[in-house]
Amino acid sequence: MTEAVNLSGKRILIVEDNALLAFEIESIVEQWGAIPVGPALDLATGFALLESASIDGALLDINLGDEQVWPLAQSLNARGIPIVFVSANCSDVDFPEHLSVCAKLDKPAQSRAIVDTLSCAIA
């Protein structure tokens, strides 16, 4: 771990519909000293976690089964919570204009890329 990455004690919402990947991201977040919130495998759970926990940042998949994450992302954005989208083909997604400035990583994303991007978004 390097000094440049400081996620210690940060509460990170994880929203990912692939359970295996969700738990892998949870492990990455924990390894860097952050506190995972979730993971949420669907939009409803993501909203429930947002309402019940203090959140410092979020790692969001875009497609959650039959749903897209935009309503939750808009709620996070309205609260000033930094978002990193970790999703397949982010470059091909038509992001809502106000979310287009959020950080984006294409899957599969390397652990260090997730950590560095999240750290920069929160800083």
Legacy VTK file of the C-alpha trace (Angstrom):
# vtk DataFile Version 3.0
C-alpha trace
ASCII
DATASET POLYDATA
POINTS 123 float
0.000 0.000 0.000
1.202 3.475 -0.737
0.732 6.704 1.169
-1.156 8.246 -1.776
-4.175 6.001 -1.233
-6.155 6.858 1.865
-9.441 5.053 2.121
-9.044 4.247 5.801
-12.402 4.415 7.536
-14.273 5.583 4.426
-17.697 3.984 3.993
-18.057 2.738 0.410
-21.388 1.684 -1.068
-20.962 -1.257 -3.437
-23.719 -1.920 -5.974
-23.057 -4.868 -8.290
-25.523 -7.522 -9.464
-22.886 -10.234 -9.970
-22.524 -11.648 -6.447
-19.040 -13.064 -7.015
-17.745 -9.760 -8.356
-19.573 -7.822 -5.629
-17.805 -9.785 -2.911
-14.468 -9.414 -4.722
-14.934 -5.624 -4.767
-15.931 -5.749 -1.105
-12.660 -7.549 -0.339
-10.626 -4.984 -2.306
-12.256 -2.123 -0.408
-11.569 -3.815 2.946
-7.920 -4.501 2.041
-7.383 -0.751 1.702
-8.939 0.072 5.062
-12.351 1.216 3.849
-15.644 -0.024 5.239
-17.831 -1.671 2.613
-21.526 -0.855 2.716
-23.332 -3.712 1.033
-22.849 -5.110 -1.431
-26.236 -4.375 -2.926
-27.169 -6.758 -5.707
-30.117 -4.662 -6.881
-31.402 -1.098 -6.967
-33.858 -1.459 -4.064
-31.122 -2.717 -1.747
-28.840 0.084 -2.890
-31.477 2.667 -1.956
-32.094 0.959 1.396
-28.373 1.070 2.200
-28.147 4.713 1.147
-30.969 5.601 3.532
-29.624 3.553 6.434
-25.878 4.233 6.357
-23.441 7.087 6.102
-21.704 6.854 2.712
-18.396 8.501 1.683
-18.216 7.094 -1.841
-19.810 4.560 -4.161
-18.727 1.893 -6.624
-21.624 1.275 -8.999
-22.320 -1.186 -11.762
-24.642 0.345 -14.371
-26.772 -2.631 -15.394
-28.394 -4.429 -12.489
-30.313 -7.238 -14.107
-33.353 -5.585 -15.684
-32.632 -2.218 -14.035
-30.101 0.521 -14.509
-28.424 2.291 -11.615
-29.256 5.869 -12.749
-31.897 6.679 -10.071
-29.522 5.648 -7.282
-26.594 7.437 -8.921
-28.699 10.601 -9.145
-29.545 10.365 -5.434
-25.886 9.881 -4.542
-24.865 12.758 -6.791
-27.508 15.062 -5.283
-26.032 14.317 -1.842
-22.518 15.114 -3.033
-21.307 11.527 -2.666
-18.488 10.672 -5.098
-19.289 7.907 -7.575
-17.080 5.549 -9.544
-18.896 3.507 -12.178
-17.351 0.044 -12.586
-19.188 -1.519 -15.472
-18.732 -3.310 -18.771
-18.039 -0.953 -21.649
-18.404 2.365 -19.812
-17.143 4.062 -22.941
-20.204 2.803 -24.852
-22.786 3.891 -22.257
-24.894 6.998 -22.782
-24.515 8.622 -19.354
-27.039 11.182 -18.126
-25.357 14.557 -18.595
-24.974 15.373 -14.894
-23.343 11.970 -14.253
-20.990 12.050 -17.229
-18.277 13.714 -15.118
-18.152 10.794 -12.663
-15.167 8.464 -12.776
-15.574 5.357 -14.917
-13.772 2.020 -15.107
-14.463 -0.754 -17.576
-14.775 -4.303 -16.253
-12.713 -6.188 -15.618
-10.973 -3.491 -13.605
-7.726 -4.125 -11.791
-7.837 -3.845 -8.000
-5.347 -0.993 -7.942
-7.284 0.943 -10.590
-10.439 0.650 -8.493
-8.641 1.836 -5.368
-6.801 4.704 -7.063
-9.888 5.936 -8.907
-12.032 5.738 -5.785
-9.382 7.520 -3.718
-9.156 10.353 -6.275
-12.940 10.672 -6.453
-13.218 10.984 -2.672
-10.244 13.353 -2.276
LINES 1 124
123 0 1 2 3 4 5 6 7 8 9 10 11 12 13 14 15 16 17 18 19 20 21 22 23 24 25 26 27 28 29 30 31 32 33 34 35 36 37 38 39 40 41 42 43 44 45 46 47 48 49 50 51 52 53 54 55 56 57 58 59 60 61 62 63 64 65 66 67 68 69 70 71 72 73 74 75 76 77 78 79 80 81 82 83 84 85 86 87 88 89 90 91 92 93 94 95 96 97 98 99 100 101 102 103 104 105 106 107 108 109 110 111 112 113 114 115 116 117 118 119 120 121 122
